[in-house]
Amino acid sequence: MIILSVAEDKKIKDSLSQFFNKYGYSIIHYTHPLKALDNIDEISPDIFICSSSDFPRHWKLMVKQIREKWDRNKSVIVLTETEEMESEEADKAAFLGVNILFPWKPDNKKSIEDLMIRIRRYKNTQGSSGLFTWKPAEDEKVLFIFQHPLYYHFVSGKLLELSPAGGIFQPDDKYGLEDLDPGTIIEGGSMKAGSSLISIKARIISNTGNLVLAFLDFDGNGFQDLLRMMNTTKASV
């Protein structure tokens, strides 16, 4: 499942990742609300977390855009607050379809655990409601290659399913892959789709022969290139 967070503090992504990654969530974080607005449809977040204090104007636009496409159970909206929200703003949040108003303490483990408990009222953390959004056809093959983090040989294959947050990787040769445990970090993986070559850092979520990957970081404009590539492909179907 995908968590989209929007806040000025980049460290919030690390705080969320430390707790939510072990439950199969992938975190996409923006510090600029307009960039998040541009990509909400493609990301299709299961959970949207936005700082109301950082973006007192933009949060309403983002919540409205999400609720025009997904209901309260499909996409859970969490509006964080560092101070108690004024009653008029809280009323607007309820009217627009915000699920949770939450006092945000990202460096406090107990605070993040409390957030998970509230989210569980709407989302089962053991399930997945659309982590992967695209299954490339054979003529749309998305290749992926990385250096084995233990044995250093190159592992090549293709991505069977793909989203902005991760994918399912099918290797050409499974030699040595049985030693890659969930949580293993893959540095400098290369994805090739059409004319695009995207460098990605990823974490292994599960290993059953095929690898379920969560994308952690992209070099340069890699994330935007991935969104553009997926957008173009879906538009042509």
LINPEFEN-V484666 format. One record per helix or strand of 3 or more residues. SS is the DSSP state (a for helix, b for strand). FROM is the first residue (numbers start at 1). TO is the last residue. Records with the same first field share a line. If there is no record, write none. Layout:
SS->FROM-TO / FROM-TO
//
This chain:
b->2-6 / 26-30 / 47-51 / 76-81 / 100-103 / 142-147 / 154-163 / 166-171 / 185-193 / 196-207 / 211-218
a->11-23 / 33-43 / 58-67 / 87-96 / 109-119 / 138-140 / 177-179 / 222-236
//
